[in-house]
Amino acid sequence: MKNAAKAIILVLFSSAVGFSETPKQLGGWSVYPSNSNPTSNREVLLQSTSAGQYKDAGGKQVQAKLDIICKNGKLFAIALEPQVKIQKSAMSFDGPVPMTRVNFSIDGRSNQSEKWAVLDGGRTLSPNSELLQGRLMRHWIERIAGTQKMVFQLDGESEVQSSFATGELSEALSSVGCSY
């Protein structure tokens, strides 16, 4: 499990460098193709930024990001980059990776809650399953693709909500040849 978390972190770090092209916009999704060697490990980042902005400790405006990473035409990872760093007091250290509770609502309906893995020192969250990671990612893609708007809220951060326009995800995934 730790290897899977490390792989996700590595992909997220490399995405900042590898996805430097000007993005194509499809609905609420920016599509960043990798400008690395196209014959090996073809990666694509689909990213939706939050509707609202938040000021960090330095007074700088920041937005949350919802990332979907495809590698070699297949769904590889889903990550939430919240506006604030997850504090250790909001994490559970019971399993192989730190976890925190993420609350979400879909198209304004029913608040739900799940535990997500805390990665990158508290700056990134990802759905996590020790046994069925691929199935969990597909479940989340289906959830996101079937909505127009998702709102995420972190435990202990009641004043910070991240709202994402998620419509047209299926079209964005199809346009880059990503299946799930």
C-alpha positions as CSV (number, residue, x, y, z in Angstrom):
1,M,0.0,0.0,0.0
2,K,2.8,2.4,0.8
3,N,4.2,1.7,-2.7
4,A,0.8,2.8,-4.3
5,A,0.8,6.0,-2.2
6,K,4.4,6.7,-3.3
7,A,3.5,6.1,-6.9
8,I,0.6,8.6,-6.7
9,I,2.8,11.2,-5.0
10,L,5.5,10.7,-7.7
11,V,2.9,11.1,-10.5
12,L,1.5,14.3,-8.9
13,F,5.0,15.8,-8.4
14,S,6.0,15.0,-12.0
15,S,2.7,16.4,-13.3
16,A,3.7,19.9,-12.4
17,V,6.7,19.6,-14.7
18,G,5.4,17.2,-17.3
19,F,2.1,19.0,-17.9
20,S,3.4,22.4,-18.8
21,E,1.5,22.9,-22.1
22,T,-1.4,25.3,-22.4
23,P,-4.4,23.3,-21.4
24,K,-7.4,22.6,-23.6
25,Q,-10.7,23.5,-21.9
26,L,-13.6,21.0,-21.9
27,G,-16.4,22.3,-19.7
28,G,-15.0,22.7,-16.2
29,W,-12.0,20.5,-17.0
30,S,-8.5,21.7,-18.2
31,V,-6.8,19.0,-20.1
32,Y,-3.0,18.9,-19.8
33,P,-1.3,16.3,-22.1
34,S,2.2,15.2,-21.0
35,N,5.0,16.6,-23.1
36,S,7.2,13.7,-22.2
37,N,8.2,10.9,-24.6
38,P,4.9,10.0,-26.3
39,T,5.8,6.4,-26.8
40,S,6.2,5.5,-23.1
41,N,4.0,6.2,-20.1
42,R,1.7,8.6,-21.9
43,E,0.1,10.7,-19.2
44,V,-2.8,13.2,-19.2
45,L,-3.9,15.3,-16.4
46,L,-7.6,16.5,-16.3
47,Q,-8.0,19.2,-13.7
48,S,-11.0,21.2,-12.4
49,T,-10.4,24.2,-10.1
50,S,-12.7,25.2,-7.3
51,A,-15.2,28.0,-7.9
52,G,-14.3,29.9,-4.8
53,Q,-11.0,31.2,-3.7
54,Y,-9.4,31.2,-0.3
55,K,-6.6,33.3,1.2
56,D,-3.7,31.4,2.6
57,A,-1.7,32.5,5.7
58,G,0.3,34.8,3.5
59,G,-2.9,36.5,2.1
60,K,-2.4,35.0,-1.4
61,Q,-5.5,33.7,-3.2
62,V,-5.5,29.9,-3.7
63,Q,-8.0,27.5,-5.3
64,A,-8.5,23.8,-4.6
65,K,-8.0,21.4,-7.5
66,L,-9.6,18.1,-8.4
67,D,-7.2,16.0,-10.5
68,I,-7.7,13.0,-12.6
69,I,-4.6,11.3,-14.0
70,C,-4.7,8.9,-16.9
71,K,-1.6,6.8,-17.8
72,N,-1.4,4.8,-21.1
73,G,-5.1,5.3,-21.8
74,K,-6.3,4.1,-18.4
75,L,-7.4,5.8,-15.2
76,F,-4.5,6.0,-12.9
77,A,-5.3,8.3,-10.0
78,I,-7.8,10.8,-8.6
79,A,-6.6,13.5,-6.2
80,L,-7.9,16.4,-4.4
81,E,-5.6,19.3,-3.7
82,P,-7.4,21.3,-1.0
83,Q,-6.9,25.0,-0.4
84,V,-5.4,24.3,3.0
85,K,-2.8,21.8,4.3
86,I,-4.3,19.0,6.3
87,Q,-3.3,19.3,10.0
88,K,-1.9,16.3,11.8
89,S,-4.8,16.6,14.3
90,A,-7.3,15.8,11.5
91,M,-5.4,12.7,10.4
92,S,-5.7,9.1,11.5
93,F,-2.6,7.0,11.6
94,D,-4.2,3.6,12.1
95,G,-3.3,2.1,8.7
96,P,-0.4,2.0,6.3
97,V,-0.9,5.6,5.2
98,P,-2.4,8.6,7.1
99,M,-6.1,9.1,6.5
100,T,-8.6,12.0,7.0
101,R,-12.3,12.3,6.6
102,V,-13.6,14.0,3.5
103,N,-17.2,15.2,3.3
104,F,-18.8,15.7,-0.1
105,S,-22.1,16.4,-1.7
106,I,-23.1,15.7,-5.2
107,D,-25.2,18.2,-7.2
108,G,-26.4,19.6,-3.8
109,R,-27.8,16.3,-2.6
110,S,-26.9,14.2,0.5
111,N,-23.8,14.9,2.3
112,Q,-21.6,11.8,2.4
113,S,-18.3,11.1,4.1
114,E,-15.3,8.8,3.4
115,K,-11.8,8.5,4.6
116,W,-9.1,9.5,2.0
117,A,-5.4,9.0,2.1
118,V,-3.3,12.0,3.0
119,L,-0.3,12.4,0.7
120,D,2.4,15.0,0.0
121,G,2.7,16.1,3.6
122,G,-1.0,17.0,3.9
123,R,-1.3,18.9,0.6
124,T,-3.0,16.1,-1.4
125,L,-5.8,13.6,-0.7
126,S,-6.8,10.5,-2.7
127,P,-9.5,7.9,-2.3
128,N,-7.8,4.8,-0.9
129,S,-8.4,1.1,-0.6
130,E,-5.8,-1.4,0.5
131,L,-7.3,-4.2,-1.6
132,L,-9.4,-2.8,-4.4
133,Q,-7.8,0.5,-5.4
134,G,-8.7,0.2,-9.1
135,R,-12.3,-0.5,-8.4
136,L,-12.4,2.5,-6.0
137,M,-11.0,4.8,-8.7
138,R,-13.6,3.6,-11.2
139,H,-16.3,4.1,-8.6
140,W,-15.2,7.7,-8.1
141,I,-14.9,8.4,-11.8
142,E,-18.4,7.2,-12.3
143,R,-19.6,9.3,-9.4
144,I,-17.9,12.4,-10.7
145,A,-18.8,11.8,-14.4
146,G,-22.5,11.6,-13.4
147,T,-22.6,15.1,-11.8
148,Q,-22.5,18.7,-12.7
149,K,-21.1,19.9,-9.3
150,M,-19.3,18.3,-6.4
151,V,-18.5,20.0,-3.1
152,F,-15.8,18.8,-0.8
153,Q,-15.3,19.8,2.8
154,L,-12.6,18.5,5.1
155,D,-13.2,17.5,8.7
156,G,-12.2,20.3,11.1
157,E,-12.3,23.0,8.3
158,S,-16.0,24.0,8.4
159,E,-15.4,27.4,6.8
160,V,-13.5,25.9,3.8
161,Q,-15.6,24.2,1.1
162,S,-14.3,23.4,-2.4
163,S,-16.9,23.4,-5.1
164,F,-16.1,22.0,-8.5
165,A,-17.9,22.1,-11.9
166,T,-17.6,18.5,-12.9
167,G,-19.8,18.3,-16.0
168,E,-18.4,17.0,-19.2
169,L,-15.9,14.7,-17.5
170,S,-16.9,11.8,-19.8
171,E,-16.3,13.9,-22.9
172,A,-12.9,15.0,-21.5
173,L,-11.9,11.5,-20.8
174,S,-13.0,10.3,-24.2
175,S,-11.2,13.1,-26.0
176,V,-7.8,12.0,-24.5
177,G,-8.5,8.3,-25.0
178,C,-8.8,7.5,-21.3
179,S,-10.9,4.6,-20.1
180,Y,-11.8,3.4,-16.7
